[in-house]
Amino acid sequence: MYNDEELDSAVAAQVLSAQSADAFRAFVAERRHTTIKDEESFRLLTGFNDIFVVIAIGLLLVSLGGLGGTLAAGAGALLVAVAAWLLAEYFTRQRRMALPSIVLLLAFVGGVFGATLAALEGSDPAPIFASAASALAAWVHWQRFRVPITVAAGAAAVVAIGVSTLLSAIPGGEHWLLPLMFCAGLLVFGYALRWDLSDRDRRTRRSDVAFWLHLLAAPLLVHPVFGAMQRLDDHALAQTLLVLGVYVALGVVSLAINRRALMVSALSYVLFAFTALLRESGVVSLSFTLTALVIGSALLLLSAFWHPCRAAVLQWLPSARRLG
C-alpha cells in the first residue's frame, strides 16, 4: 500500500509523472466513491511484518527493562529509552515501518519519563520535571525521525506539565481538574486544526500529525463535559437527553472538521447513559444489547451518508472556516 506522500516523492524522483499520479488518485477516489481527504487515513501497518517486528521489539524492551531494574532504580527505563532510540535508527529511519515506529516512540518517551521520575523520586516536583523531560525527548525524537504521533506525545507531556503545575499552585486544585482538562483539550484541538489547515487535501504526514492530535484532544474535551454531567442528580431520562444533545453537537463538529475522533471518544458515555435509562425502565437483561443495536445502527447510517451530512453542515458555515 502507498500513501499520498510516497506518490509525491515518486513524482519528485521522476519515477512517475505528475499527470500519472493525479490520474491514479482520481481513479482510486472514483473507485472508492470518496476522496482521499475524506477517508481520514493514517499509516499504522505496512504489512504483517510490522506485527512480527513489534512482538520482537516488545520482548527485547521488556527484558531490558527487567534487567536494568535489578541494577538500580530507573536503570531499566533508561535502557528501554536508549534501546528504543537505537532501534528507531533502523526500523524508523531506514525501513520506515509504521507500527514499530509508533511503539518505539512511545517506549523512548516513556523510558525518559520513567528514568527521570526514578531519579527524582521523593521530591514534590518530580512528575513535573519528568513530564518536561518527556516533552523534550519527544521534540528531539521529532527532529530526528518525524514520526507523526510524536507531536501528540509531546503535546500530552506539555498538558501534563501545565495541569500538574496549576494543580500544585492552586489551593484545592483537585476540584479544578475537569475545567483544566477541558481548557487543555481546547488548546490541543486548536493546535490539531492548525496542522489540518496546513494540509487540506491530506496528502502529507501533516495530516497524520493532526489525526493523533485530534485523538489526544478528544478525551480531554469529552471526559470533563460528561464527567460534569454525571454529577447532576437529574432523572435518568433528563441525563440521557442531555448526553444525546451533547453527542449530536459533537457529531456536528466532527462533520465540520471531517474528523471522527470526538464521536468515538464520547461513545462510551452515550452507551452508558442509554443503558442506565433502559435499566431504570425495567429492561435489565437486554439494556446494553438494545443500546448497542440502536447506537451501532445510527453510526453505520452516519458512516454511509457521511458526505451528504457533511455537505449539509458545511452549508451553514462560512467558507473561510471549512476544513477540506
Residue, then its C-alpha position, 0 to 999 in steps of 0.5 A: m500500500y502507498n500513501d499520498e506522500e510516497l506518490d509525491s516523492a515518486v513524482a519528485a524522483q521522476v519515477l512517475s509523472a505528475q499527470s500519472a499520479d493525479a490520474f491514479r488518485a482520481f481513479v482510486a477516489e472514483r473507485r472508492h466513491t470518496t476522496i482521499k481527504d475524506e477517508e481520514s487515513f493514517r499509516l499504522l501497518t505496512g504489512f504483517n511484518d510490522i506485527f512480527v517486528v513489534i512482538a520482537i521489539g516488545l520482548l527485547l524492551v521488556s527484558l531490558g527493562g527487567l534487567g536494568g531494574t535489578l541494577a538500580a532504580g530507573a536503570g531499566a527505563l533508561l535502557v528501554a529509552v536508549a534501546a528504543w532510540l537505537l532501534a528507531e535508527y533502523f526500523t524508523r529511519q531506514r525501513r520506515m515501518a509504521l507500527p514499530s515506529i509508533v511503539l518505539l516512540l512511545a517506549f523512548v518517551g516513556g523510558v525518559f519519563g520513567a528514568t527521570l521520575a526514578a531519579l527524582e523520586g521523593s521530591d514534590p516536583a518530580p512528575i513535573f520535571a519528568s513530564a518536561a523531560s518527556a516533552l523534550a525527548a519527544w521534540v528531539h525524537w521529532q527532529r530526528f525521525r518525524v514520526p507523526i504521533t510524536v507531536a501528540a506525545g509531546a503535546a500530552a507531556v506539555v498538558a501534563i506539565g501545565v495541569s500538574t503545575l496549576l494543580s500544585a499552585i492552586p489551593g484545592g486544585e483537585h476540584w479544578l481538574l475537569p475545567l483544566m482538562f477541558c481548557a487543555g483539550l481546547l488548546v490541543f484541538g486548536y493546535a490539531l486544526r492548525w496542522d489540518l489547515s496546513d494540509r487540506d487535501r491530506r496528502t502529507r504526514r501533516s495530516d497524520v500529525a493532526f489525526w493523533l492530535h485530534l485523538l489526544a484532544a478528544p478525551l480531554l474535551v469529552h471526559p470533563v463535559f460528561g464527567a460534569m454531567q454525571r454529577l447532576d442528580d437529574h432523572a435518568l431520562a433528563q441525563t440521557l437527553l442531555v448526553l444525546g444533545v451533547y453527542v449530536a453537537l459533537g457529531v456536528v463538529s466532527l462533520a465540520i472538521n471531517r474528523r471522527a475522533l470526538m464521536v468515538s471518544a464520547l461513545s462510551y458515555v452515550l452507551f452508558a447513559f442509554t443503558a442506565l435509562l433502559r435499566e431504570s425502565g425495567v429492561v435489565s437483561l437486554s439494556f446494553t444489547l438494545t443500546a448497542l443495536v440502536i447506537g451501532s445502527a445510527l453510526l453505520l447510517l452516519s458512516a454511509f451518508w457521511h458526505p451528504c451530512r457533511a455537505a449539509v453542515l458545511q452549508w451553514l458555515p462560512s467558507a473561510r472556516r471549512l476544513g477540506 
